[in-house]
Amino acid sequence: MFKIGDLTVYPAHGVGRIEAIETREISGQEQDFYIIKILENDMIIMIPVNNVESVGLRDIIDEEEVGRVYEIMKKRDIPADNQTWNRRYRDYMEKIKTGSVYEVAEVLRDLYLLKGDKELSFGERKMLDTAQSLLLKELSIAKKTDESTIMLDIKAIFNLE
């Protein structure tokens, strides 16, 4: 159970704050909903309290888990990806939709490594931005720091600038 004011992660949308818990009547039955405001874009999402697990709503990772996310991004012994860009895009989108910070880190790593080898498609560039913004927000909250500090860490991991 989350309470009002809690920060949570909603898959593919990122970090949100529980703004309210409301009871609504749907098809003649009363149901409790979390009203969540996504921090990145102020989008409001209603999630039935009893559907939290099925939609993948979860707590923000602990500070200790940030190191594991960084280790995933540092991993370089991954098999070469010979898929077409659209197949790769679908696979990456599935990972992002899981809401797992570790899978999002894999997507970011794979796209940065791919970017070093060749030009990314428009969709892949957009996905890289999405994965990066999802990670920046959650990691900065987990480490109790600002997003620019996390961005410096990511740039160091991928030898950017």
Secondary structure, DSSP 8 states (H G I E B T S, - for coil): ---TT-EEEETTTEEEEEEEEEEEEETTEEEEEEEEEETTT--EEEEEGGGHHHHT-EE---HHHHHHHHHHHH--------S-HHHHHHHHHHHHHH--HHHHHHHHHHHHHHHHHS---HHHHHHHHHHHHHHHHHHHHHTTS-HHHHHHHHHHHTT--
